[in-house]
Amino acid sequence: MLDAIAGQLERYMDLLGARQKLVASNIANADTPGYQTRDIDFQAEFRNATGGAPLVQEVEGLTTKNDGNNVSLDREARLLAENALRFSLASSLLRSQLQLVRSAIKEGQSS
């Protein structure tokens, strides 16, 4: 059971890392003419859980500026904060799972 939970948390954290890179790239290209915001469909990728690289796609429905760029710094800042919170939660969950295993091992050694 621990392997399944740890595997899910690992995949989740991998997706968070991939999204972090995309958000950083979007912010870095905020002034690049014609640049289109990219992201991953986080929920679909997590459900898919194939372990491969996530499918990167352009984000629809964003306002495009005169130079063809549609990066919204407000959106990207929100995604950065959301990503950091999710990563913190996932690492806390993984840490607590590992502490349970350590506790069980110590308990088994003292018997």
N, C-alpha and C positions, 0 to 999 in steps of 0.2 A: 504494500500500500504506500509506503514511504517513497518507493521508486516512482510510482505514478504521480504522487503529489509533487515530488521534487522535479520530475520531468515536465510537468505542466508549468510549474513556477519558472523553470529554466527557459522554456519556450516563450512564456510571457515576458520574461526579462530580455530575451533576445529580440522580441518584437519591439519592446520599449527602446532598446538600443538602436534598432533600425529606424524607428520613428524619430529619435533624437537626432540622428544624422541627417534625416530629411528636413527636419525643422531648421537645423543649423544651416543647411544648404539653402533653404528658402530665404532665411534671414540674410545670408551672405549675398544673395542675388536680388535683394529687394530693389536695387537700383539698376539692374540689368535689363535693358530694353528687350521686350518680347519674352522674358522669362515667365513661365507658367508654374504656379505653385504645385508641388508634388506632395503626395501623402500615401499612406497605405490604408486599406480598409481593415482597421485594427480588429474588429469583431470577427469578420470573415476569416482573416488570417489565423486568428487564435482557434477558431472552430476547426479550420482546416488542419492545422497542426502537423503539416507534413515535415516540418523541420527545414525545408528549403528556404531560399531567400524570398522575402515577401514581395508580392506584386506591387510595384510602384505605379501610381496613376496620377494624372492631373486632377486637380480639385475643381469641380464644377460649381458654378453659382457665385463666384467671387467677382467683385467689381474690377474691371480692367481699366487701367490708366491709359492715357493717350499714347504712351510708348509701348503698349501691348503687355506690360507687366501687370500681374494681378496679385502680387504678394501683399497680404495684410499683416502688418507688424503686430497689430492687436491680436489677431488670430494666432499668430506664431508664438507670441509671448504667453498666451493662454495655454497653448499646447505644451510649451516648455514647462510651465508650472504644473500642469496636469500630469505630464510624463514623470516629472521628479517625484510627485506625490505617489503615483502608481509604483514607481521603482522602489521607493522607500517602503511602501506597504508590502510589496512582493519580497523584498530582502528580509523584512521583519518576519514574515510568514515562514520563509525558508530557514531562517535562524532558529525560530521556535521549533520547527520540525527536527532540526539537528540537535537541539537541546533535549528533546524528548528521547531521541535515540541514545544520546550520551547518558541520560539518566537511567534508561533501561539497561544499558551495558553495565554501568556502575552498580546498579541494584543486583544484577545477575552475578557480578564478581564477588559481592559481599555475602552471597548465599553459600 
